[in-house]
Amino acid sequence: MPNPDSAASFIEYLRWMRSPEDAATKDGTKEDAATKDRSTKVELLTKAEQGNYSQRLKVLTERTRHIAGHENCFEVTCPWRIRVGGHRGPESILLPAFDNLGIPYIPSSTLRGVARTQALRELGSEAAVEKYFGSLNAQDPDRAGKVIFLDAYPLPRQENGGLAMDIANNLWKWEGNTAKYKASPNPFFSLKECTFLIGLRLASHCSPSEQHALSKVKHWLMQGLQEGIGSQVNTGYGALVEPQKHLSRGFFSVEFTIQGQLIHGQSKAEVRATAFKSMLRYWFRVFACGVLPTPEVQCLEGLVFGTIQPKPQQGYLRVRVLNGKVTQAEARSNDQGRNDPHGEQEGTLVLDYSPAAPELQREQLAKLGKTLTWLMFHLGGIGQGARRPCYSRRNRNRAPWWRGSSLIPEDESPFWDLPDTGREFQTLFRNTLRNFYEALSQLTQLALSTQHPLAVGEVTRESWQEAVDQHCKIVVCSGHEEFGKPFALTVLHSPQLKMRRQGELVYDGNLCGKGTGGGKPSPVWIADLGEYQVVTVFGATQAPRNQYLAELKRQAREYYQLWPL
């Protein structure tokens, strides 16, 4: 195992992170070997994260000030995380850009590209841009650019320059015409909440009278940096702003609270824009699959949210979280945690257009985004345990003491007001869902038949597709609660719906999901809205799912169907 000096930088660890080509354990299983190899990577990444690079960063940032001049240097801060460079996408161990000494930085070529792209947006022609950035095809004196960009390094305010463990976990993957579920966590590095020093200077052939060019280029660069740089900019990464300034709140925003098992990064609880975007993408796919052919859904999902396969493309919708923080730590895992309160996170979810969003479709995209966000908040949670509302397990001798996730809008706008009864909520939900489908129809220019939804795949006891189609039912209900669980969850966990195995009653994996043996997510989502619960059941035409719905209806004080319409 490597044992380098703490200032030796991440590069020292690279050769220890290669995966054996034919990894196999003594049992001959490659999957176990991959898990073991991943744990080794996590250990090595953790060591690199704890390195002290401050002395080298001090030298590099001072060099920038000397070359550019103090008056031509400025700072930009990353409110969350940034990934510049890297390779191959979420299936790989993604890396930021590192210089030849292993220090993370933003290459000068990236900064130039950001400024040039923003200038092209504002000026509208290559000829106008060439005056500032140069071009091999231009005539003298415009062939050489007027401004020199220097590499940008993190200020040594953090010993490790902001190097932080991160995780990519692509839960859903299209295989042909089917979206397959498989958790595949991949650890990697990003830079977190760091401040970069950026230096610009006039090219040597420019006269002092051309100082205005430097000001213009700095303006374009700052505008572009706020849009985001590096990878995954539509998922909250890469936005950079001047200190004390704030990011845009987009075309739609809502303050939120998450209660329960929370959202996690590599290990610690962390409010992540990636989780919100993934959940919006999930519900978009689920609803679209019931009214559009699957190939059309695949194409549209890539347009709205972005995709890597079959070719990389930036999506129309940008998702960010502002001021995200953990306000209450999760309950301790030991017996003392039995009396701890549930974990809690808060922040502001922001939806905005990416530069890829066509101007003529932005009105429809805004309507789609707003209604989709409303549906997400009222159909389930987010992060760990998203398919169940937050509930206590303190009456049982088993941690974690809190399970599930409740996603709560903290907004006084009438848009978020909920009625007191399930009957009134039925009307509100159906109207919102119709608005979503209307926006989807306008975006695709296709007529959608919501009264006669499609049947997606074959449904049996053991298999179903996660789609709001002919086989799906969504209901709103209320009734008697037990053991601190809302009514719908009380019924789901009731003895009459369990299976007997080796003389014991256990949860039915075809109703409550299976956590091992390949992982099968539960076909049932439950959102607790206080006076009532919203229950989504995929494959509801077959046992045991139809038995659960029948039991819900039998025991309910209120029970109304939301879907099919």
Secondary structure by P-SEA (a helix, b strand, c coil): cccccccccccccccccccccccccccccaaaaaaaaaaaaaaaaaaaaaccaaaaaaaaaaaaaaaacccccccccccccccccccccccccccccccccccccccaaaaaaaaaaaaaaacccaaaaaacccccccccccccccccccbbbcccccccccbbbbbbbcccccccccbbbbbbbbbbbbbcbbbbbbbbbcccccccccaaaaaaaaaaaaaaaaaccccccccccbbbbccccccccccbbbbbccccccccccccccccaaaaaaaaaaaaaaaaaacccaaaaaaaaaaaccccccbbbbccbbbbbcccccccccccccccccccccbbbbbbbbbbbcccccccaaaaaaaaaaaaaaaaaccccccccccccccccccccccccbbbbbbbbccccccccccccaaaaaaaaaaaaaaaaaaaaaaacccccccbbbbcccccccccccccccccccccccccccccccaaaaaaaccccccccccccccccccccccccccccccbbbbbcccbbbbbbccccccaaaaaaaaaaaaccbbbbcccc
